[in-house]
Amino acid sequence: MARCYYLEYKSNGYLSSSNDKYICKLCMQEFSVDSAQVKYTCNSDCGEKYKECIVYKYHNS
């Protein structure tokens, strides 16, 4: 599993994770924990898909 270095996990609940979010520190966008963007790009189970993200490419070129 390869996770983007700029992806930050933010927990908003003490007993439940229903309000938890991921925040991209590059584009400042918030994603839900079950977001397809996070699952397949930012925190992918295989490979380093985050390197294909347009925002990541722009900031690291």
WOGICOR-V150608 format. One record per backbone hydrogen bond with DSSP energy under -0.5 kcal/mol. NH is the residue of the N-H (numbers start at 1). CO is the residue of the C=O. E is the energy in kcal/mol with one decimal. If there is no record, write none. Layout:
NH|CO|E  NH|CO|E
This chain:
2|44|-1.6  3|1|-0.5  4|42|-3.0  7|4|-1.4  8|6|-0.6  8|23|-2.8  10|21|-3.2  11|9|-0.5  20|17|-1.2  21|10|-2.6  22|31|-2.8  23|8|-3.0  24|29|-2.4  25|6|-3.1  25|23|-0.6  28|24|-1.9  31|22|-3.1  33|20|-0.8  35|32|-1.7  39|35|-2.5  40|36|-2.7  41|37|-1.7  42|37|-1.9  43|38|-3.1  44|2|-0.8  44|41|-0.7  51|48|-1.6  52|49|-2.2  53|50|-1.3  57|53|-2.7  58|54|-2.3  59|55|-2.0  60|56|-1.4  61|58|-0.7
